[in-house]
Amino acid sequence: MTKSTIAALATPMSPSGIGIVRISGRESMQVIRRIYRSKKGKKKIEKASSHTIHYGYIYDEDEEVDEVLVMIMRAPKTYTGEDTVEIDCHGGLYAMQRVLETVLKNGARIAEPGEFTKRAFLNGRLDLSQAEAVMDVIQAKNAYALRNSIKQLKGSVRQTIQEIRSRLLHHMAYIESALDDPEHISLDGYGSDLDTSLKEEIGHIQKLLSSTSEGKMLQEGISTVILGKPNAGKSSLLNTLVGEERAIVTDVAGTTRDVLEEFIHFHGISLKLIDTAGIRFTKDVVEQIGVTRAKEKAKEADLILYVVDASLPLDENDRQIIELLEEKQAIVLLNKTDLKQTLMEEDLQAQVSYPVIAISAKERTGMENLAAQIKKMFFHGELSFQDELFITNARHKEALQEALQSLYLVEESISMHMPEDFFSIDLMNAYEALGKILGESVGEDLVNEIFGKFCLGK
């Protein structure tokens, strides 16, 4: 498969100022030689130096297709580790398509989704964690997710995992050497030394695992459900946070009947906002369905924003909502503080065990305090990921959990005074589990599945 030469558009198939056709493989230079002509028609581009750019034209036999810039990059110092050519053509739909068709007619085949990055992995340019970070960079929804993904692309996960594996390998090598040469290498008291070292490695892995929840929220956003009685101002809050009139706002209670979802960036935080029907007792069948859906969404939420109308006292419907907040992360928003208040902030705080923030969705006040409270609840007050590594990949989490369980088994074997070769078995299992993160000992099916999720041309 990697012997073939592949090509694809590296830019979206939509009108733009420029389009890029990428070619990679052994025959890349031969392909570009067949279709490129310099302005004077004399330059032999296949002999050009690496990492140089050339102005000229793409020809399909004797037909001039487009005016282009061609970048020549020779193996191994390329993204894929193979000879690579990039053609910068005009960004019209037809122009890009014709240049790509010409490339395919002259020795390349169309690349599969993610095949350029897959080749980078197979050729040792990237480990699997770095390859997966490529797609995370593309899909990053905020500056913090982008920063974390770039760190992983640079090898932060690889370095951390390699350090742990190196220390585990040292212990395995020592045990095996001692078992092979007991006269010169003693294992007396080694279980105690190994146990001390294991506690450190377990701590490292537990710290990585503890970052997965924050990593998931960085990457996907905090799933945030807005709850409250009808007419408490939930839809007004949604519109304020979104920055446009996304939800219908009226004085008629029960206007919102179904779930409305929006993804927003709020003071540097990514929120997956979910507006729901007002929760109250009702005989209206349609409204009942909306209330049921609101309760279901609340159970799944990372965060609940409970909106309370400051102009009205709490009632039985509020009591019902407060019960939904049990064992959930929640912030109580005392809304409509721009009106005459019946319910004061301190009185509401006495009724709930959650932070209470006074806001006016209509006047857009209190939003900074809300952002600060969310950061405090989910990100320890500040989003400043300078040296922290956040695990954002579910596959990495699974491998870390597998390694952790194997290290627990080693601890158990030590406590039971088992023979040292038992230690090696579970140490090796932990070592191999961590290796899965980097792409060692993973099957072809898994590799294909991972890269099959990539976009075309990457």
GITA-V382516 format. One record per residue. N is the residue number from 1. RES is the residue in three letters. SS is DSSP state (alpha for helix, beta for strand, coil for the rest). PSI is psi in whole degrees, -180 to 180 (NA if undefined). OMEGA is omega in whole degrees, -180 to 180 (* if undefined). Layout:
n:N res:RES ss:SS psi:PSI omega:OMEGA
n:N res:RES ss:SS psi:PSI omega:OMEGA
//
This chain:
n:1 res:MET ss:coil psi:-45 omega:-176
n:2 res:THR ss:coil psi:-6 omega:177
n:3 res:LYS ss:coil psi:-22 omega:-179
n:4 res:SER ss:coil psi:160 omega:177
n:5 res:THR ss:coil psi:129 omega:-173
n:6 res:ILE ss:beta psi:158 omega:179
n:7 res:ALA ss:beta psi:151 omega:177
n:8 res:ALA ss:beta psi:164 omega:172
n:9 res:LEU ss:beta psi:130 omega:177
n:10 res:ALA ss:coil psi:-1 omega:176
n:11 res:THR ss:coil psi:157 omega:-178
n:12 res:PRO ss:coil psi:150 omega:177
n:13 res:MET ss:coil psi:75 omega:178
n:14 res:SER ss:coil psi:152 omega:-177
n:15 res:PRO ss:coil psi:132 omega:-179
n:16 res:SER ss:coil psi:175 omega:-179
n:17 res:GLY ss:coil psi:-31 omega:-176
n:18 res:ILE ss:beta psi:149 omega:174
n:19 res:GLY ss:beta psi:147 omega:-179
n:20 res:ILE ss:beta psi:125 omega:174
n:21 res:VAL ss:beta psi:123 omega:-177
n:22 res:ARG ss:beta psi:136 omega:178
n:23 res:ILE ss:beta psi:137 omega:179
n:24 res:SER ss:beta psi:137 omega:178
n:25 res:GLY ss:coil psi:176 omega:-175
n:26 res:ARG ss:coil psi:-32 omega:-174
n:27 res:GLU ss:coil psi:14 omega:-176
n:28 res:SER ss:alpha psi:-43 omega:-177
n:29 res:MET ss:alpha psi:-34 omega:178
n:30 res:GLN ss:alpha psi:-38 omega:179
n:31 res:VAL ss:alpha psi:-49 omega:-177
n:32 res:ILE ss:alpha psi:-31 omega:178
n:33 res:ARG ss:alpha psi:-36 omega:-176
n:34 res:ARG ss:alpha psi:-24 omega:-171
n:35 res:ILE ss:alpha psi:-10 omega:-177
n:36 res:TYR ss:beta psi:140 omega:171
n:37 res:ARG ss:beta psi:132 omega:177
n:38 res:SER ss:beta psi:173 omega:-176
n:39 res:LYS ss:coil psi:-36 omega:180
n:40 res:LYS ss:coil psi:-2 omega:175
n:41 res:GLY ss:coil psi:17 omega:-175
n:42 res:LYS ss:coil psi:-23 omega:-173
n:43 res:LYS ss:coil psi:130 omega:175
n:44 res:LYS ss:coil psi:94 omega:-170
n:45 res:ILE ss:alpha psi:-27 omega:-179
n:46 res:GLU ss:alpha psi:-16 omega:179
n:47 res:LYS ss:alpha psi:5 omega:-177
n:48 res:ALA ss:coil psi:152 omega:178
n:49 res:SER ss:coil psi:156 omega:-180
n:50 res:SER ss:coil psi:149 omega:177
n:51 res:HIS ss:coil psi:49 omega:174
n:52 res:THR ss:beta psi:156 omega:-178
n:53 res:ILE ss:beta psi:139 omega:-173
n:54 res:HIS ss:beta psi:134 omega:179
n:55 res:TYR ss:beta psi:136 omega:178
n:56 res:GLY ss:beta psi:-146 omega:-174
n:57 res:TYR ss:beta psi:150 omega:172
n:58 res:ILE ss:beta psi:131 omega:-180
n:59 res:TYR ss:beta psi:137 omega:169
n:60 res:ASP ss:beta psi:97 omega:-170
n:61 res:GLU ss:coil psi:-113 omega:-178
n:62 res:ASP ss:coil psi:5 omega:-179
n:63 res:GLU ss:beta psi:125 omega:176
n:64 res:GLU ss:beta psi:123 omega:-176
n:65 res:VAL ss:beta psi:-48 omega:-177
n:66 res:ASP ss:beta psi:157 omega:173
n:67 res:GLU ss:beta psi:130 omega:-168
n:68 res:VAL ss:beta psi:167 omega:163
n:69 res:LEU ss:beta psi:134 omega:-179
n:70 res:VAL ss:beta psi:126 omega:178
n:71 res:MET ss:beta psi:126 omega:179
n:72 res:ILE ss:beta psi:126 omega:178
n:73 res:MET ss:beta psi:121 omega:-175
n:74 res:ARG ss:coil psi:146 omega:177
n:75 res:ALA ss:coil psi:149 omega:4
n:76 res:PRO ss:coil psi:2 omega:-174
n:77 res:LYS ss:coil psi:62 omega:177
n:78 res:THR ss:coil psi:171 omega:-179
n:79 res:TYR ss:coil psi:-44 omega:-177
n:80 res:THR ss:coil psi:-14 omega:-173
n:81 res:GLY ss:coil psi:1 omega:-180
n:82 res:GLU ss:coil psi:167 omega:170
n:83 res:ASP ss:coil psi:132 omega:-176
n:84 res:THR ss:beta psi:141 omega:176
n:85 res:VAL ss:beta psi:135 omega:173
n:86 res:GLU ss:beta psi:129 omega:-180
n:87 res:ILE ss:beta psi:115 omega:176
n:88 res:ASP ss:beta psi:109 omega:-178
n:89 res:CYS ss:beta psi:180 omega:176
n:90 res:HIS ss:beta psi:149 omega:-171
n:91 res:GLY ss:coil psi:20 omega:174
n:92 res:GLY ss:coil psi:149 omega:-178
n:93 res:LEU ss:alpha psi:-48 omega:-177
n:94 res:TYR ss:alpha psi:-40 omega:-180
n:95 res:ALA ss:alpha psi:-46 omega:179
n:96 res:MET ss:alpha psi:-43 omega:-179
n:97 res:GLN ss:alpha psi:-40 omega:-179
n:98 res:ARG ss:alpha psi:-40 omega:178
n:99 res:VAL ss:alpha psi:-44 omega:179
n:100 res:LEU ss:alpha psi:-44 omega:179
n:101 res:GLU ss:alpha psi:-40 omega:180
n:102 res:THR ss:alpha psi:-41 omega:177
n:103 res:VAL ss:alpha psi:-44 omega:-178
n:104 res:LEU ss:alpha psi:-33 omega:179
n:105 res:LYS ss:alpha psi:-19 omega:-171
n:106 res:ASN ss:coil psi:31 omega:167
n:107 res:GLY ss:coil psi:-5 omega:179
n:108 res:ALA ss:coil psi:161 omega:172
n:109 res:ARG ss:beta psi:159 omega:-179
n:110 res:ILE ss:beta psi:136 omega:-179
n:111 res:ALA ss:coil psi:147 omega:174
n:112 res:GLU ss:coil psi:163 omega:177
n:113 res:PRO ss:coil psi:128 omega:177
n:114 res:GLY ss:coil psi:8 omega:-172
n:115 res:GLU ss:alpha psi:-30 omega:177
n:116 res:PHE ss:alpha psi:-45 omega:179
n:117 res:THR ss:alpha psi:-35 omega:177
n:118 res:LYS ss:alpha psi:-42 omega:178
n:119 res:ARG ss:alpha psi:-36 omega:176
n:120 res:ALA ss:alpha psi:-40 omega:177
n:121 res:PHE ss:alpha psi:-49 omega:-178
n:122 res:LEU ss:alpha psi:-29 omega:179
n:123 res:ASN ss:coil psi:6 omega:175
n:124 res:GLY ss:coil psi:13 omega:178
n:125 res:ARG ss:coil psi:-30 omega:179
n:126 res:LEU ss:coil psi:147 omega:167
n:127 res:ASP ss:coil psi:176 omega:-173
n:128 res:LEU ss:alpha psi:-34 omega:179
n:129 res:SER ss:alpha psi:-38 omega:178
n:130 res:GLN ss:alpha psi:-39 omega:179
n:131 res:ALA ss:alpha psi:-42 omega:179
n:132 res:GLU ss:alpha psi:-31 omega:179
n:133 res:ALA ss:alpha psi:-26 omega:177
n:134 res:VAL ss:alpha psi:-48 omega:180
n:135 res:MET ss:alpha psi:-33 omega:177
n:136 res:ASP ss:alpha psi:-38 omega:177
n:137 res:VAL ss:alpha psi:-44 omega:-179
n:138 res:ILE ss:alpha psi:-38 omega:-174
n:139 res:GLN ss:alpha psi:0 omega:-178
n:140 res:ALA ss:coil psi:133 omega:-176
n:141 res:LYS ss:coil psi:-6 omega:179
n:142 res:ASN ss:coil psi:172 omega:-175
n:143 res:ALA ss:alpha psi:-34 omega:-177
n:144 res:TYR ss:alpha psi:-41 omega:176
n:145 res:ALA ss:alpha psi:-40 omega:179
n:146 res:LEU ss:alpha psi:-44 omega:-179
n:147 res:ARG ss:alpha psi:-43 omega:180
n:148 res:ASN ss:alpha psi:-40 omega:-179
n:149 res:SER ss:alpha psi:-39 omega:179
n:150 res:ILE ss:alpha psi:-39 omega:176
n:151 res:LYS ss:alpha psi:-43 omega:179
n:152 res:GLN ss:alpha psi:-37 omega:177
n:153 res:LEU ss:alpha psi:-35 omega:178
n:154 res:LYS ss:coil psi:-9 omega:174
n:155 res:GLY ss:coil psi:20 omega:-179
n:156 res:SER ss:alpha psi:-40 omega:177
n:157 res:VAL ss:alpha psi:-46 omega:-180
n:158 res:ARG ss:alpha psi:-48 omega:-178
n:159 res:GLN ss:alpha psi:-45 omega:-179
n:160 res:THR ss:alpha psi:-45 omega:-178
n:161 res:ILE ss:alpha psi:-41 omega:179
n:162 res:GLN ss:alpha psi:-37 omega:179
n:163 res:GLU ss:alpha psi:-43 omega:178
n:164 res:ILE ss:alpha psi:-45 omega:-179
n:165 res:ARG ss:alpha psi:-37 omega:180
n:166 res:SER ss:alpha psi:-41 omega:180
n:167 res:ARG ss:alpha psi:-38 omega:176
n:168 res:LEU ss:alpha psi:-41 omega:180
n:169 res:LEU ss:alpha psi:-38 omega:178
n:170 res:HIS ss:alpha psi:-45 omega:-180
n:171 res:HIS ss:alpha psi:-42 omega:179
n:172 res:MET ss:alpha psi:-43 omega:-180
n:173 res:ALA ss:alpha psi:-41 omega:-180
n:174 res:TYR ss:alpha psi:-45 omega:-179
n:175 res:ILE ss:alpha psi:-46 omega:-179
n:176 res:GLU ss:alpha psi:-40 omega:179
n:177 res:SER ss:alpha psi:-41 omega:180
n:178 res:ALA ss:alpha psi:-38 omega:179
n:179 res:LEU ss:alpha psi:-33 omega:179
n:180 res:ASP ss:alpha psi:-28 omega:-175
n:181 res:ASP ss:coil psi:66 omega:-175
n:182 res:PRO ss:coil psi:-21 omega:-179
n:183 res:GLU ss:coil psi:-29 omega:-176
n:184 res:HIS ss:coil psi:-21 omega:-178
n:185 res:ILE ss:coil psi:118 omega:-175
n:186 res:SER ss:coil psi:143 omega:175
n:187 res:LEU ss:coil psi:11 omega:179
n:188 res:ASP ss:coil psi:124 omega:179
n:189 res:GLY ss:coil psi:5 omega:-176
n:190 res:TYR ss:alpha psi:-30 omega:180
n:191 res:GLY ss:alpha psi:-39 omega:180
n:192 res:SER ss:alpha psi:-43 omega:178
n:193 res:ASP ss:alpha psi:-42 omega:180
n:194 res:LEU ss:alpha psi:-39 omega:-180
n:195 res:ASP ss:alpha psi:-41 omega:178
n:196 res:THR ss:alpha psi:-44 omega:179
n:197 res:SER ss:alpha psi:-39 omega:-180
n:198 res:LEU ss:alpha psi:-40 omega:-180
n:199 res:LYS ss:alpha psi:-37 omega:177
n:200 res:GLU ss:alpha psi:-44 omega:-179
n:201 res:GLU ss:alpha psi:-39 omega:177
n:202 res:ILE ss:alpha psi:-41 omega:178
n:203 res:GLY ss:alpha psi:-41 omega:178
n:204 res:HIS ss:alpha psi:-45 omega:-178
n:205 res:ILE ss:alpha psi:-40 omega:178
n:206 res:GLN ss:alpha psi:-37 omega:178
n:207 res:LYS ss:alpha psi:-41 omega:177
n:208 res:LEU ss:alpha psi:-42 omega:-180
n:209 res:LEU ss:alpha psi:-35 omega:-180
n:210 res:SER ss:alpha psi:-19 omega:-180
n:211 res:SER ss:coil psi:-8 omega:-172
n:212 res:THR ss:alpha psi:-36 omega:-179
n:213 res:SER ss:alpha psi:-44 omega:177
n:214 res:GLU ss:alpha psi:-37 omega:178
n:215 res:GLY ss:alpha psi:-41 omega:179
n:216 res:LYS ss:alpha psi:-42 omega:180
n:217 res:MET ss:alpha psi:-33 omega:175
n:218 res:LEU ss:alpha psi:-45 omega:-173
n:219 res:GLN ss:alpha psi:-42 omega:-171
n:220 res:GLU ss:alpha psi:-14 omega:-175
n:221 res:GLY ss:coil psi:156 omega:179
n:222 res:ILE ss:beta psi:121 omega:178
n:223 res:SER ss:beta psi:110 omega:-170
n:224 res:THR ss:beta psi:115 omega:-179
n:225 res:VAL ss:beta psi:131 omega:177
n:226 res:ILE ss:beta psi:118 omega:180
n:227 res:LEU ss:beta psi:159 omega:176
n:228 res:GLY ss:beta psi:171 omega:176
n:229 res:LYS ss:coil psi:164 omega:174
n:230 res:PRO ss:coil psi:139 omega:175
n:231 res:ASN ss:coil psi:18 omega:178
n:232 res:ALA ss:coil psi:-15 omega:179
n:233 res:GLY ss:coil psi:22 omega:-179
n:234 res:LYS ss:alpha psi:-48 omega:-179
n:235 res:SER ss:alpha psi:-34 omega:176
n:236 res:SER ss:alpha psi:-40 omega:178
n:237 res:LEU ss:alpha psi:-45 omega:178
n:238 res:LEU ss:alpha psi:-47 omega:-179
n:239 res:ASN ss:alpha psi:-38 omega:179
n:240 res:THR ss:alpha psi:-44 omega:-179
n:241 res:LEU ss:alpha psi:-38 omega:180
n:242 res:VAL ss:alpha psi:-33 omega:-180
n:243 res:GLY ss:coil psi:13 omega:177
n:244 res:GLU ss:coil psi:167 omega:-179
n:245 res:GLU ss:coil psi:82 omega:-177
n:246 res:ARG ss:coil psi:-34 omega:-179
n:247 res:ALA ss:coil psi:149 omega:178
n:248 res:ILE ss:coil psi:130 omega:179
n:249 res:VAL ss:coil psi:121 omega:176
n:250 res:THR ss:coil psi:172 omega:176
n:251 res:ASP ss:coil psi:-3 omega:-179
n:252 res:VAL ss:coil psi:121 omega:179
n:253 res:ALA ss:coil psi:140 omega:176
n:254 res:GLY ss:coil psi:19 omega:179
n:255 res:THR ss:coil psi:-44 omega:179
n:256 res:THR ss:coil psi:119 omega:-178
n:257 res:ARG ss:coil psi:-20 omega:-174
n:258 res:ASP ss:coil psi:177 omega:-179
n:259 res:VAL ss:coil psi:135 omega:178
n:260 res:LEU ss:beta psi:126 omega:-175
n:261 res:GLU ss:beta psi:141 omega:176
n:262 res:GLU ss:beta psi:141 omega:174
n:263 res:PHE ss:beta psi:125 omega:-176
n:264 res:ILE ss:beta psi:163 omega:170
n:265 res:HIS ss:beta psi:119 omega:-173
n:266 res:PHE ss:beta psi:102 omega:-179
n:267 res:HIS ss:coil psi:43 omega:178
n:268 res:GLY ss:coil psi:-5 omega:-179
n:269 res:ILE ss:beta psi:139 omega:175
n:270 res:SER ss:beta psi:125 omega:179
n:271 res:LEU ss:beta psi:133 omega:169
n:272 res:LYS ss:beta psi:94 omega:-173
n:273 res:LEU ss:beta psi:136 omega:180
n:274 res:ILE ss:beta psi:108 omega:177
n:275 res:ASP ss:beta psi:140 omega:-174
n:276 res:THR ss:coil psi:168 omega:176
n:277 res:ALA ss:coil psi:147 omega:177
n:278 res:GLY ss:coil psi:136 omega:-177
n:279 res:ILE ss:coil psi:118 omega:177
n:280 res:ARG ss:coil psi:165 omega:173
n:281 res:PHE ss:coil psi:130 omega:-179
n:282 res:THR ss:coil psi:150 omega:175
n:283 res:LYS ss:coil psi:-8 omega:179
n:284 res:ASP ss:coil psi:119 omega:-175
n:285 res:VAL ss:alpha psi:-44 omega:-179
n:286 res:VAL ss:alpha psi:-43 omega:180
n:287 res:GLU ss:alpha psi:-36 omega:177
n:288 res:GLN ss:alpha psi:-41 omega:179
n:289 res:ILE ss:alpha psi:-42 omega:178
n:290 res:GLY ss:alpha psi:-41 omega:178
n:291 res:VAL ss:alpha psi:-42 omega:179
n:292 res:THR ss:alpha psi:-43 omega:179
n:293 res:ARG ss:alpha psi:-37 omega:178
n:294 res:ALA ss:alpha psi:-43 omega:180
n:295 res:LYS ss:alpha psi:-38 omega:178
n:296 res:GLU ss:alpha psi:-42 omega:179
n:297 res:LYS ss:alpha psi:-36 omega:180
n:298 res:ALA ss:alpha psi:-37 omega:180
n:299 res:LYS ss:alpha psi:-30 omega:-176
n:300 res:GLU ss:alpha psi:-9 omega:-169
n:301 res:ALA ss:coil psi:149 omega:168
n:302 res:ASP ss:coil psi:-33 omega:-176
n:303 res:LEU ss:beta psi:139 omega:175
n:304 res:ILE ss:beta psi:128 omega:171
n:305 res:LEU ss:beta psi:107 omega:-178
n:306 res:TYR ss:beta psi:112 omega:-176
n:307 res:VAL ss:beta psi:124 omega:-179
n:308 res:VAL ss:beta psi:136 omega:179
n:309 res:ASP ss:beta psi:115 omega:-177
n:310 res:ALA ss:coil psi:-16 omega:-178
n:311 res:SER ss:coil psi:-2 omega:-178
n:312 res:LEU ss:coil psi:150 omega:175
n:313 res:PRO ss:coil psi:161 omega:175
n:314 res:LEU ss:coil psi:147 omega:178
n:315 res:ASP ss:coil psi:-167 omega:-176
n:316 res:GLU ss:alpha psi:-33 omega:177
n:317 res:ASN ss:alpha psi:-39 omega:176
n:318 res:ASP ss:alpha psi:-40 omega:178
n:319 res:ARG ss:alpha psi:-39 omega:179
n:320 res:GLN ss:alpha psi:-40 omega:179
n:321 res:ILE ss:alpha psi:-42 omega:180
n:322 res:ILE ss:alpha psi:-35 omega:177
n:323 res:GLU ss:alpha psi:-33 omega:179
n:324 res:LEU ss:alpha psi:-22 omega:-177
n:325 res:LEU ss:coil psi:-12 omega:-176
n:326 res:GLU ss:coil psi:132 omega:179
n:327 res:GLU ss:coil psi:23 omega:177
n:328 res:LYS ss:coil psi:156 omega:170
n:329 res:GLN ss:coil psi:123 omega:-176
n:330 res:ALA ss:beta psi:151 omega:172
n:331 res:ILE ss:beta psi:131 omega:179
n:332 res:VAL ss:beta psi:124 omega:-178
n:333 res:LEU ss:beta psi:112 omega:178
n:334 res:LEU ss:beta psi:99 omega:-172
n:335 res:ASN ss:beta psi:168 omega:179
n:336 res:LYS ss:coil psi:35 omega:178
n:337 res:THR ss:coil psi:-6 omega:175
n:338 res:ASP ss:coil psi:-11 omega:178
n:339 res:LEU ss:coil psi:176 omega:175
n:340 res:LYS ss:coil psi:124 omega:-173
n:341 res:GLN ss:coil psi:132 omega:169
n:342 res:THR ss:coil psi:-34 omega:-179
n:343 res:LEU ss:coil psi:122 omega:-179
n:344 res:MET ss:coil psi:158 omega:-176
n:345 res:GLU ss:alpha psi:-45 omega:-177
n:346 res:GLU ss:alpha psi:-32 omega:178
n:347 res:ASP ss:alpha psi:-41 omega:178
n:348 res:LEU ss:alpha psi:-40 omega:180
n:349 res:GLN ss:alpha psi:-32 omega:178
n:350 res:ALA ss:alpha psi:-18 omega:-178
n:351 res:GLN ss:alpha psi:-17 omega:-176
n:352 res:VAL ss:coil psi:159 omega:180
n:353 res:SER ss:coil psi:23 omega:-178
n:354 res:TYR ss:coil psi:159 omega:178
n:355 res:PRO ss:beta psi:138 omega:178
n:356 res:VAL ss:beta psi:129 omega:179
n:357 res:ILE ss:beta psi:129 omega:177
n:358 res:ALA ss:beta psi:129 omega:-179
n:359 res:ILE ss:coil psi:168 omega:165
n:360 res:SER ss:beta psi:106 omega:180
n:361 res:ALA ss:coil psi:-34 omega:-179
n:362 res:LYS ss:coil psi:-43 omega:-178
n:363 res:GLU ss:coil psi:-3 omega:179
n:364 res:ARG ss:coil psi:38 omega:178
n:365 res:THR ss:beta psi:152 omega:177
n:366 res:GLY ss:coil psi:1 omega:-176
n:367 res:MET ss:alpha psi:-35 omega:178
n:368 res:GLU ss:alpha psi:-40 omega:178
n:369 res:ASN ss:alpha psi:-37 omega:177
n:370 res:LEU ss:alpha psi:-45 omega:179
n:371 res:ALA ss:alpha psi:-43 omega:-180
n:372 res:ALA ss:alpha psi:-38 omega:-180
n:373 res:GLN ss:alpha psi:-39 omega:178
n:374 res:ILE ss:alpha psi:-43 omega:178
n:375 res:LYS ss:alpha psi:-39 omega:179
n:376 res:LYS ss:alpha psi:-40 omega:-177
n:377 res:MET ss:alpha psi:-37 omega:-172
n:378 res:PHE ss:alpha psi:-23 omega:-174
n:379 res:PHE ss:alpha psi:28 omega:175
n:380 res:HIS ss:coil psi:31 omega:173
n:381 res:GLY ss:coil psi:-36 omega:-177
n:382 res:GLU ss:coil psi:147 omega:173
n:383 res:LEU ss:coil psi:87 omega:-176
n:384 res:SER ss:coil psi:73 omega:-172
n:385 res:PHE ss:coil psi:65 omega:-175
n:386 res:GLN ss:coil psi:-53 omega:-176
n:387 res:ASP ss:coil psi:4 omega:-176
n:388 res:GLU ss:coil psi:146 omega:175
n:389 res:LEU ss:coil psi:125 omega:179
n:390 res:PHE ss:coil psi:126 omega:177
n:391 res:ILE ss:coil psi:118 omega:-176
n:392 res:THR ss:coil psi:-6 omega:-173
n:393 res:ASN ss:coil psi:128 omega:-178
n:394 res:ALA ss:alpha psi:-33 omega:179
n:395 res:ARG ss:alpha psi:-39 omega:178
n:396 res:HIS ss:alpha psi:-41 omega:180
n:397 res:LYS ss:alpha psi:-44 omega:-180
n:398 res:GLU ss:alpha psi:-42 omega:180
n:399 res:ALA ss:alpha psi:-39 omega:177
n:400 res:LEU ss:alpha psi:-41 omega:178
n:401 res:GLN ss:alpha psi:-40 omega:178
n:402 res:GLU ss:alpha psi:-43 omega:179
n:403 res:ALA ss:alpha psi:-41 omega:-180
n:404 res:LEU ss:alpha psi:-43 omega:179
n:405 res:GLN ss:alpha psi:-37 omega:179
n:406 res:SER ss:alpha psi:-39 omega:178
n:407 res:LEU ss:alpha psi:-34 omega:174
n:408 res:TYR ss:alpha psi:-38 omega:179
n:409 res:LEU ss:alpha psi:-36 omega:177
n:410 res:VAL ss:alpha psi:-45 omega:177
n:411 res:GLU ss:alpha psi:-42 omega:180
n:412 res:GLU ss:alpha psi:-42 omega:179
n:413 res:SER ss:alpha psi:-38 omega:179
n:414 res:ILE ss:alpha psi:-44 omega:-178
n:415 res:SER ss:alpha psi:-27 omega:-180
n:416 res:MET ss:coil psi:4 omega:179
n:417 res:HIS ss:coil psi:43 omega:178
n:418 res:MET ss:coil psi:160 omega:177
n:419 res:PRO ss:coil psi:151 omega:-173
n:420 res:GLU ss:alpha psi:-26 omega:-180
n:421 res:ASP ss:alpha psi:-21 omega:174
n:422 res:PHE ss:alpha psi:-35 omega:178
n:423 res:PHE ss:alpha psi:-44 omega:-176
n:424 res:SER ss:alpha psi:-37 omega:-178
n:425 res:ILE ss:alpha psi:-50 omega:-177
n:426 res:ASP ss:alpha psi:-30 omega:173
n:427 res:LEU ss:alpha psi:-41 omega:178
n:428 res:MET ss:alpha psi:-39 omega:178
n:429 res:ASN ss:alpha psi:-41 omega:178
n:430 res:ALA ss:alpha psi:-42 omega:179
n:431 res:TYR ss:alpha psi:-45 omega:-179
n:432 res:GLU ss:alpha psi:-36 omega:178
n:433 res:ALA ss:alpha psi:-43 omega:178
n:434 res:LEU ss:alpha psi:-32 omega:178
n:435 res:GLY ss:alpha psi:-26 omega:178
n:436 res:LYS ss:alpha psi:-32 omega:180
n:437 res:ILE ss:alpha psi:-38 omega:-178
n:438 res:LEU ss:alpha psi:-11 omega:179
n:439 res:GLY ss:coil psi:4 omega:175
n:440 res:GLU ss:coil psi:146 omega:178
n:441 res:SER ss:coil psi:39 omega:172
n:442 res:VAL ss:coil psi:144 omega:-176
n:443 res:GLY ss:coil psi:162 omega:-180
n:444 res:GLU ss:alpha psi:-35 omega:-180
n:445 res:ASP ss:alpha psi:-42 omega:179
n:446 res:LEU ss:alpha psi:-43 omega:178
n:447 res:VAL ss:alpha psi:-45 omega:-180
n:448 res:ASN ss:alpha psi:-38 omega:180
n:449 res:GLU ss:alpha psi:-43 omega:-179
n:450 res:ILE ss:alpha psi:-50 omega:-176
n:451 res:PHE ss:alpha psi:-19 omega:176
n:452 res:GLY ss:alpha psi:-17 omega:179
n:453 res:LYS ss:coil psi:-8 omega:-179
n:454 res:PHE ss:coil psi:163 omega:175
n:455 res:CYS ss:coil psi:163 omega:177
n:456 res:LEU ss:coil psi:143 omega:175
n:457 res:GLY ss:coil psi:5 omega:-179
n:458 res:LYS ss:coil psi:NA omega:*
//
